[in-house]
Amino acid sequence: MGRRTLLIGGAVAAVGVGVAARDELGRLWWRTPGVDKPRVDGAVDFRGAAWVAASGANWRRADRPDDYRIDRVIIHVTQGSFSSAVRVFQDPGHGAAAHYVVRKDGHVTQMIRELDVAFHAGNRAYNERSVGIEHEGFVDRPSSFTTAMYRASARLTAGICKRYGIPVDREHIIGHVEVPGTDHTDPGPHWDWDRYLPMVRKEREAADKVPATKAPQSTAALRL
């Protein structure tokens, strides 16, 4: 098979031609000098979230929204417990992770910064344009979706929509099942969109009355 050498910003990588080469370009372009934004250890984009880092194998470093416009929020359901979702997102062999995980009691954990591309949608273009939110539970169990979860998720989604100017509607806030090419069914028939969207709109209206946060918050300052 043909191979070639790719030089980007002093980093040399041998990659296969075709799809493999394009994928490697996507993973390595951020190493070019002047692209990488400063990072703060333990910083979160959602005030009140706890930071637990996902494995670097499950996301791609980026500079969003400067390099990719963010215009979607994608709603997922873990098909398992909160702790199992966090554990697999820390596993480099898993190959996927979302930006956030919301627990049944409303606790929010951030695992990937919003400026980075999480591998959560099963579609590269949608990964690049979206923020992914996992919710603890099972698609076939209505009891998974508690009031505390809906409220916390609505605040989270409203904040994301405010930061990136995303309309609060079903075109821009979608389920994993609606991503082109996906084989997933979440969030499933028991996720109450008619309840959730008005909650997001209400939280967005409240968020609009608060000045935008200029810098990500550190979880060290948020823990009580």
GICOR-V584511 format. One record per residue. RES is the residue in one letter. PSI is psi as a letter, one per 30 degrees, with the letter a starting at -180 (999 if undefined). NEAR is the number of other ideal C-beta (glycine too) atoms within 8 Angstrom. D_FIRST is the distance of its C-alpha to the first C-alpha in Angstrom with 2 decimals. Layout:
BEGIN
res:psi:near:d_first
RES:PSI:NEAR:D_FIRST
RES:PSI:NEAR:D_FIRST
END
This chain:
BEGIN
res:psi:near:d_first
M:k:4:0.00
G:k:5:3.77
R:l:8:6.48
R:l:8:10.15
T:k:7:13.51
L:k:12:16.01
L:j:6:19.70
I:j:11:22.30
G:h:6:25.85
G:f:6:25.04
A:k:8:22.51
V:k:7:19.16
A:k:9:16.11
A:k:7:12.48
V:l:10:10.73
G:l:8:7.64
V:l:9:8.36
G:b:6:10.77
V:e:5:12.94
A:e:9:11.86
A:e:12:12.64
R:e:8:15.85
D:e:8:16.90
E:e:11:16.58
L:e:10:18.65
G:e:9:21.20
R:f:7:21.53
L:f:11:21.84
W:e:9:23.92
W:f:10:27.17
R:f:10:26.86
T:k:8:27.90
P:k:4:31.52
G:f:4:34.25
V:e:9:32.37
D:k:8:33.17
K:l:5:36.60
P:k:4:38.93
R:k:6:38.88
V:k:7:41.89
D:k:4:41.47
G:g:8:42.95
A:k:13:43.41
V:l:14:43.42
D:f:11:43.52
F:j:11:46.03
R:k:8:49.41
G:f:5:50.24
A:l:14:46.73
A:k:11:45.81
W:k:11:42.61
V:j:9:40.20
A:k:6:36.71
A:l:12:33.71
S:k:11:30.70
G:f:6:28.54
A:f:7:25.56
N:g:15:27.34
W:l:11:27.84
R:k:9:26.61
R:k:7:28.85
A:a:11:30.15
D:h:9:33.23
R:k:13:34.61
P:g:8:36.48
D:e:4:35.81
D:e:7:32.09
Y:k:9:32.22
R:k:7:35.49
I:j:14:36.72
D:g:8:38.44
R:k:12:38.07
V:k:14:39.28
I:k:15:37.66
I:k:14:39.85
H:l:15:38.43
V:k:16:40.13
T:f:13:38.89
Q:h:7:39.73
G:a:7:41.15
S:l:7:43.28
F:e:12:43.11
S:e:6:42.46
S:e:9:39.58
A:e:13:37.91
V:e:12:38.35
R:e:8:37.04
V:f:9:33.78
F:f:15:33.17
Q:f:10:33.49
D:j:9:30.90
P:f:7:27.44
G:f:5:25.98
H:e:11:27.65
G:g:6:25.36
A:l:9:28.26
A:l:14:31.62
A:l:14:34.30
H:e:12:36.31
Y:l:15:39.55
V:k:16:41.05
V:k:14:44.62
R:l:11:46.77
K:e:10:49.54
D:g:7:52.21
G:f:11:50.73
H:k:9:49.15
V:k:14:46.08
T:k:13:43.27
Q:k:14:40.73
M:f:15:37.38
I:k:12:35.31
R:k:10:36.82
E:f:11:37.08
L:f:8:35.45
D:l:11:32.19
V:j:11:29.80
A:k:14:30.22
F:i:11:27.77
H:f:15:30.53
A:f:12:30.28
G:g:11:26.99
N:j:10:26.39
R:e:6:24.91
A:e:6:27.39
Y:e:13:30.28
N:e:13:29.33
E:f:10:29.49
R:g:10:32.83
S:l:13:34.69
V:k:12:36.50
G:k:14:36.23
I:j:16:39.32
E:k:13:39.35
H:k:15:42.68
E:k:15:43.78
G:a:12:44.55
F:k:8:43.65
V:f:14:43.34
D:g:5:45.86
R:j:8:48.50
P:f:5:50.68
S:f:5:52.22
S:e:14:48.97
F:i:11:49.72
T:l:10:52.73
T:e:5:54.82
A:e:9:53.83
M:e:17:50.13
Y:e:13:50.66
R:e:10:52.74
A:e:12:50.34
S:e:13:47.35
A:e:13:49.39
R:e:9:50.26
L:e:14:46.66
T:e:14:45.41
A:e:15:48.35
G:e:13:47.51
I:e:14:43.90
C:e:16:45.17
K:e:11:47.66
R:e:10:45.20
Y:g:10:42.81
G:h:5:45.28
I:k:12:43.89
P:k:6:46.34
V:i:12:47.69
D:l:7:46.93
R:f:7:44.77
E:e:5:42.32
H:f:12:41.40
I:j:13:42.14
I:l:12:40.14
G:l:10:39.17
H:e:17:35.70
V:f:10:36.21
E:f:6:36.39
V:k:13:32.95
P:k:5:30.85
G:f:5:28.36
T:l:11:29.88
D:g:3:30.85
H:l:9:33.58
T:f:6:37.29
D:l:13:38.80
P:g:12:41.27
G:l:10:42.74
P:f:4:46.06
H:f:11:48.28
W:k:13:47.06
D:i:8:50.05
W:e:7:48.82
D:f:6:52.41
R:e:8:53.51
Y:e:12:50.58
L:e:12:50.33
P:e:8:54.04
M:e:11:53.71
V:e:14:50.84
R:e:10:52.94
K:e:9:55.92
E:e:13:53.95
R:e:12:52.45
E:e:8:55.99
A:e:9:57.10
A:e:10:54.13
D:f:7:54.99
K:f:5:58.32
V:k:6:56.74
P:k:3:55.31
A:k:6:51.54
T:k:7:50.33
K:f:3:49.14
A:l:5:47.04
P:k:9:45.39
Q:k:11:47.75
S:k:10:47.41
T:f:12:47.90
A:e:6:50.08
A:f:6:52.63
L:f:12:52.44
R:k:6:53.17
L:999:2:56.84
END
